[in-house]
């Protein structure tokens, strides 16, 4: 009998899990995540990096195996389609988040599965199964690298992007399932994909757009790994826990095996992955909510003298330092990582579900009224928020108005997670908001309807083909 390595346990789980055995909430969650990712892919076409990746893929030529969102009707080789769609999905910082691992599973796994499904001619039912399993593998690998004592990911502390690293392995299992591989083949997918997984997060500190590439590269590697395995490549069965394996190479041998095996196939992480209601760093979302609540209670933004945003201590460095930069972002992208800007967005009122892409523009980042309000915001560590982090990203906002009255609002749970889920109508609204100006309203509604009926589609090309050609938009 083969040694029950961690990789073999994951591969066995994947091979043995049928569509019919998936819990109903997992199936619904997967369909919602497909809709979310497709909307993000459309919306991302406003970015220069999106034009760059689409043109790069077009220039490579090759067999028309899968569609790129906005890439034209002809199609591209499946790994390249996955590359482009993965870049698009992650580029706006609007994709879903698993906590407390703080990785973004769908931006890699969904583009991988859609490309592999088009390549293999898989049905909607088959792609839902593959995505569910790929997301689960991704999340469990991320949690294996989470250090509860430090309250942070060991991947992150070592400068590695767990999203793309774990996404490569989770995606390879999803692709392998869609290409018809058995448990041994899926184990080989993990073994091959682990040698392709990558992603450094230094750009979060000092700039650059390379982070937008990470989920695309993960999806490209995942499809490639699975396709090479079905052609005969193999990987080590001890790829995860081996002396020179994944956990040693990425985490210095510090990992929690129980996060992979505990409740596998019974307790699913997928429905608990947080959707993002706002297109900004996830740490800022409760700040938007707290400011919105104070505005709805009657606080007049023009009569505010002082604002104090209390957040978890580890969050201050991301959304509150250096404070002079966070109070005066030069671009919409910088505003996405600013606690003061999040507060102002909530106070002034945003679009979409409370803050939309139109609220994070270069012009608004430099708007004098917003700058004046941001100058009044302090970002401080709050002990109560720190105790809750990273299971949630709480915010406690205190305002003092020109009459000396103090206003206070606590938001201790994130909208879009299990405690405050987004409704089907809200998720559809996010999709329609993300596709406006690029996709005719009727076609957008048709795509949303097809995603809701994804399990009944004979072929996922029915879903991708209407998104291959987009309008120019307003940008």
C-alpha positions in Angstrom: 0.0 0.0 0.0 1.3 3.4 -1.0 2.6 5.7 1.8 -0.2 8.1 2.9 1.7 11.3 2.3 -0.1 14.7 2.6 -0.1 15.0 -1.2 -1.6 11.6 -1.6 -4.3 12.5 1.0 -5.2 15.7 -0.9 -5.2 13.8 -4.3 -7.4 11.1 -2.9 -9.9 13.6 -1.5 -10.0 15.3 -4.9 -10.5 12.1 -6.9 -13.1 10.7 -4.5 -15.2 13.8 -4.3 -18.0 13.7 -6.8 -20.2 16.6 -7.8 -23.2 14.9 -6.1 -21.3 14.7 -2.8 -20.7 18.4 -2.7 -22.7 20.3 -0.1 -25.3 22.6 -1.5 -23.7 25.7 0.0 -20.4 24.8 -1.7 -22.1 24.6 -5.1 -23.8 27.9 -4.6 -20.6 29.5 -3.4 -18.6 28.3 -6.4 -21.2 29.7 -8.8 -21.1 33.1 -7.0 -17.3 33.1 -7.2 -17.3 32.4 -11.0 -19.7 35.4 -11.4 -17.5 37.6 -9.2 -14.3 36.7 -11.1 -15.8 37.2 -14.5 -17.0 40.6 -13.5 -13.6 41.5 -12.2 -12.0 40.3 -15.5 -14.2 42.7 -17.4 -13.6 45.6 -15.1 -9.9 45.2 -15.1 -9.7 46.2 -18.8 -9.4 49.8 -17.6 -5.8 49.1 -16.6 -2.7 49.4 -18.8 -1.4 46.2 -17.4 -4.5 44.4 -18.7 -3.9 45.7 -22.2 -0.3 44.5 -21.9 -1.2 40.9 -20.8 -3.9 40.6 -23.5 -1.6 41.8 -26.2 1.2 39.5 -25.0 -1.1 36.5 -25.2 -2.4 37.5 -28.6 1.2 37.8 -29.9 2.0 34.2 -28.8 -0.5 32.7 -31.3 -1.1 29.0 -31.0 -4.2 26.8 -30.8 -7.5 28.4 -30.0 -8.3 26.3 -27.0 -9.9 28.8 -24.5 -11.2 32.3 -24.4 -9.6 35.4 -22.8 -12.1 37.8 -21.4 -11.9 40.8 -23.8 -9.3 38.9 -25.8 -11.3 38.5 -29.0 -13.4 35.6 -30.4 -10.5 33.5 -31.7 -9.3 32.0 -28.5 -5.8 31.2 -27.2 -3.9 28.1 -25.9 -5.4 27.2 -22.6 -2.4 28.1 -20.4 -2.2 31.5 -22.0 -5.9 32.1 -21.6 -5.5 31.2 -17.9 -2.6 33.6 -17.7 -4.5 36.5 -19.0 -7.7 35.9 -17.1 -5.8 35.3 -13.9 -4.0 38.7 -14.3 -7.4 40.4 -15.0 -9.1 38.7 -12.0 -6.5 39.9 -9.4 -5.5 43.3 -10.8 -8.2 45.5 -9.1 -7.7 44.2 -5.5 -11.4 43.4 -5.6 -11.2 39.5 -5.5 -12.2 37.3 -2.6 -10.2 36.6 0.5 -9.8 33.6 2.7 -9.2 34.4 6.4 -7.1 34.1 8.5 -4.6 32.9 5.8 -5.2 36.2 3.9 -5.0 34.6 0.5 -7.2 35.2 -2.6 -8.1 31.7 -3.9 -10.6 32.4 -6.7 -8.4 34.7 -8.8 -6.1 31.7 -9.6 -8.3 28.7 -9.3 -11.3 30.0 -11.3 -9.4 31.1 -14.4 -7.4 27.8 -14.3 -10.6 25.7 -14.2 -12.3 27.7 -16.9 -9.4 27.3 -19.3 -8.9 23.6 -18.5 -12.7 23.1 -19.0 -12.7 24.7 -22.4 -9.6 22.6 -23.3 -11.3 19.4 -22.3 -14.9 20.1 -23.3 -16.0 19.8 -19.7 -19.6 20.5 -18.5 -20.6 23.1 -16.0 -21.2 20.5 -13.4 -17.6 19.2 -13.9 -16.2 22.7 -13.6 -18.1 23.5 -10.4 -16.7 20.3 -8.8 -13.1 21.1 -10.0 -13.3 24.7 -8.7 -14.7 23.6 -5.3 -11.9 21.1 -4.8 -9.2 23.5 -6.1 -10.3 26.3 -3.8 -10.4 23.8 -0.9 -6.8 22.6 -1.6 -5.6 26.2 -2.0 -7.2 27.3 1.3 -5.9 24.3 3.3 -2.3 24.8 2.0 -2.5 28.5 3.0 -3.7 27.6 6.5 -0.9 25.1 6.9 1.4 28.0 6.6 -0.6 30.2 9.0 1.1 30.8 12.4 -1.6 31.3 15.1 0.9 32.6 17.7 2.2 35.3 15.4 -1.3 35.9 14.0 0.1 36.0 10.5 1.1 33.9 7.5 4.6 32.5 7.5 4.5 32.8 3.7 3.9 36.6 4.2 6.6 37.0 6.8 9.1 35.3 4.4 8.2 37.7 1.6 6.1 35.2 -0.4 2.7 35.7 -1.9 0.7 32.7 -0.5 -2.1 33.6 -3.0 -0.2 32.7 -6.1 1.9 29.9 -4.4 -1.0 28.0 -3.0 -3.1 28.9 -6.0 -0.7 27.2 -8.3 -1.1 23.9 -6.4 -4.9 24.2 -5.9 -5.4 25.2 -9.5 -3.3 22.2 -10.7 -5.7 19.8 -8.9 -8.7 21.6 -10.5 -7.1 21.4 -13.9 -6.1 17.8 -13.4 -9.7 16.8 -12.5 -11.0 18.5 -15.7 -8.3 16.7 -17.8 -9.5 13.4 -16.5 -6.6 12.4 -14.2 -7.0 9.9 -11.4 -5.6 10.2 -7.8 -2.1 9.3 -8.8 -2.2 11.8 -11.6 -3.5 14.5 -9.3 -0.6 13.7 -6.9 1.7 14.3 -9.8 0.0 17.6 -10.5 0.8 18.7 -7.0 4.4 17.5 -7.5 4.9 19.3 -10.8 3.1 22.5 -9.8 5.1 22.9 -6.6 8.2 23.4 -8.8 6.4 26.2 -10.6 4.8 28.1 -7.7 6.1 31.6 -7.1 5.4 35.1 -6.0 7.2 37.8 -4.0 5.3 40.6 -2.3 8.1 43.3 -2.2 6.0 45.3 -4.6 3.5 45.9 -1.7 6.2 47.9 0.0 8.1 49.7 -2.7 5.9 49.7 -5.8 5.6 48.0 -9.1 2.6 46.3 -10.9 4.1 42.8 -10.8 1.6 41.6 -8.1 -1.1 41.8 -10.8 0.8 39.1 -12.7 0.9 36.6 -9.8 -2.5 34.9 -10.1 -2.2 34.8 -13.9 1.2 33.1 -13.6 -0.3 30.7 -11.0 -3.1 29.8 -13.4 -0.8 29.4 -16.3 1.5 27.1 -14.3 -1.5 25.1 -13.0 -2.9 24.4 -16.5 0.6 23.6 -17.8 1.4 21.2 -14.9 -1.8 19.2 -15.4 -1.4 19.0 -19.1 2.2 17.9 -18.7 1.2 15.2 -16.2 -1.4 13.8 -18.6 1.5 13.6 -21.2 3.7 11.6 -18.8 5.5 14.0 -16.3 5.5 12.9 -12.7 6.2 14.5 -9.3 7.5 13.3 -5.9 4.8 11.7 -3.7 6.4 13.6 -0.7 6.2 16.9 -2.5 4.6 18.7 0.5 6.3 17.3 3.7 9.5 15.9 2.1 13.0 16.9 3.2 13.3 19.1 0.1 9.6 19.6 -0.4 7.1 22.4 -0.5 6.9 23.2 3.2 10.7 23.1 3.7 11.4 25.3 0.7 8.7 27.9 1.4 8.1 27.8 5.1 11.4 26.5 6.5 9.7 23.3 7.6 7.2 25.1 9.9 3.7 24.0 9.0 0.6 22.5 10.5 -0.4 19.3 8.8 -3.7 19.1 10.6 -4.9 22.1 8.6 -4.6 19.9 5.5 -6.1 16.7 6.8 -8.6 17.8 9.6 -12.2 17.4 8.4 -11.1 17.1 4.8 -14.2 16.4 2.7 -16.5 17.1 5.6 -15.7 20.7 6.7 -15.4 22.9 3.7 -13.6 26.3 3.7 -15.2 27.4 0.4 -18.4 29.0 1.6 -16.5 31.0 4.2 -14.2 32.7 1.8 -15.0 36.4 2.0 -16.3 38.4 -1.0 -15.1 41.9 -1.3 -17.9 44.5 -1.4 -15.4 47.3 -2.1 -12.5 47.6 -4.5 -9.8 48.3 -2.0 -7.4 46.6 0.4 -9.5 44.4 2.6 -8.1 46.0 5.8 -9.9 49.2 4.8 -13.4 47.8 4.4 -14.6 48.2 7.9 -13.4 51.8 7.9 -15.7 52.5 5.0 -18.6 50.8 6.9 -17.9 52.7 10.1 -17.8 56.0 8.4 -21.0 55.2 6.4 -22.7 54.4 9.6 -21.8 57.7 11.2 -22.9 59.6 8.1 -26.3 57.8 8.3 -26.6 58.7 11.9 -26.3 62.4 11.0 -22.6 63.3 11.2 -21.9 66.1 8.7 -18.5 65.6 7.0 -18.1 69.4 6.7 -18.4 69.8 10.5 -15.8 67.2 11.4 -12.8 68.4 13.5 -11.0 65.1 14.2 -11.2 61.5 13.3 -9.5 58.5 14.9 -9.5 55.2 13.1 -8.7 52.3 15.5 -7.5 49.1 13.7 -5.6 45.9 14.5 -1.9 46.7 15.3 -0.5 44.7 12.3 -2.9 46.6 10.0 -1.5 50.1 10.8 1.6 49.6 8.7 -0.5 48.8 5.6 -3.2 51.5 5.8 -1.8 54.1 8.2 1.9 54.4 7.5 3.5 56.6 6.5 0.6 58.7 7.6 1.5 61.7 5.4 1.3 59.5 2.4 -1.9 57.8 3.5 -3.5 61.2 4.0 -2.5 62.4 0.5 -2.5 59.5 -2.0 -1.5 60.6 -5.4 -3.3 57.8 -7.3 -6.4 55.8 -7.1 -4.3 52.7 -6.5 -2.6 54.3 -3.5 -6.0 55.3 -2.2 -7.0 51.6 -2.2 -4.5 51.1 0.6 -5.3 54.2 2.7 -7.2 54.2 5.9 -7.9 57.9 5.8 -9.3 57.6 2.2 -11.5 54.7 3.3 -13.0 56.9 6.1 -13.6 59.8 3.7 -15.2 57.5 1.1 -17.7 56.3 3.7 -18.4 59.8 5.0 -19.0 61.3 1.5 -20.9 58.2 0.2 -19.7 55.9 -2.5 -21.3 54.0 -5.4 -21.9 50.3 -5.9 -22.4 48.5 -2.7 -21.0 51.5 -0.8 -17.7 52.1 -2.6 -17.1 51.3 -6.2 -14.3 51.5 -8.7 -15.4 55.0 -9.7 -14.6 56.1 -6.1 -10.9 55.2 -6.5 -9.7 57.4 -9.3 -6.5 59.5 -9.5 -8.7 62.6 -9.6 -10.6 61.8 -6.4 -7.4 60.8 -4.6 -6.2 64.4 -5.2 -9.6 66.1 -4.6 -9.1 69.1 -2.3 -12.2 68.3 -0.2 -11.1 64.7 0.3 -7.5 65.8 1.1 -8.8 68.2 3.7 -10.9 65.5 5.4 -8.0 62.9 5.2 -5.7 65.4 7.0 -8.0 65.0 10.0 -7.7 61.2 10.2 -5.4 59.5 12.6 -4.8 55.7 12.3 -4.0 54.0 15.6 -3.7 50.5 17.0 -6.7 49.4 19.0 -6.4 46.5 21.5 -9.9 45.2 20.9 -9.4 45.1 17.2 -6.0 43.5 17.5 -7.5 40.7 19.6 -10.0 39.8 16.9 -7.5 40.1 14.0 -6.9 38.2 11.6 -10.2 36.3 11.8 -11.8 39.7 10.9 -10.4 43.1 10.1 -12.2 45.3 12.6 -12.4 49.1 12.8 -13.4 51.5 15.6 -14.0 55.0 14.3 -14.3 58.0 16.6 -15.2 61.5 15.3 -15.4 64.8 17.0 -17.5 67.5 15.4 -17.2 71.3 15.5 -19.6 71.4 18.4 -17.4 69.1 20.5 -19.7 66.2 20.2 -18.1 62.8 20.0 -19.4 60.1 17.6 -18.3 56.5 17.8 -18.9 53.4 15.6 -17.5 49.9 15.9 -17.5 47.5 13.0 -16.0 44.2 14.3 -16.9 41.9 11.4 -16.3 42.3 7.7 -19.1 42.6 5.2 -19.0 39.8 2.6 -18.0 37.1 5.1 -20.1 34.4 6.9 -21.2 36.8 9.6 -22.4 39.5 7.1 -22.8 37.7 3.8 -23.5 39.5 0.6 -26.9 38.5 -0.9 -27.3 37.1 -4.4 -28.7 40.4 -5.4 -25.7 42.3 -4.1 -23.3 40.0 -5.8 -25.2 40.4 -9.1 -25.2 44.1 -8.5 -21.4 44.1 -8.1 -21.1 42.1 -11.3 -23.3 44.5 -13.3 -21.4 47.5 -11.9 -18.1 45.9 -12.9 -19.3 45.2 -16.4 -21.1 48.5 -17.2 -19.6 50.4 -20.1 -17.8 47.3 -21.3 -20.6 44.8 -21.7 -24.1 45.6 -23.0 -26.7 45.4 -20.2 -28.6 42.6 -21.9 -25.5 40.5 -22.5 -24.3 41.1 -18.9 -27.7 39.8 -17.6 -27.4 36.8 -19.9 -24.0 35.9 -18.5 -25.2 36.3 -14.9 -28.1 34.0 -15.7 -25.8 31.4 -17.3 -23.6 31.5 -14.2 -26.6 30.9 -11.9 -27.4 27.9 -14.1 -23.7 26.8 -14.5 -24.4 23.3 -13.3 -26.7 22.8 -16.2 -24.4 24.0 -19.0 -23.2 21.4 -21.4 -19.9 23.3 -22.1 -18.4 26.3 -20.3 -17.6 27.9 -23.6 -21.3 29.0 -23.5 -20.2 31.2 -20.6 -16.9 32.5 -21.9 -17.8 33.2 -25.5 -20.1 36.2 -24.7 -17.2 37.8 -22.8 -14.6 37.5 -25.5 -15.4 40.9 -27.1 -16.0 44.0 -24.9 -16.9 47.6 -25.7 -14.3 50.3 -25.1 -15.9 51.6 -21.9 -15.7 55.2 -20.6 -12.1 55.3 -19.6 
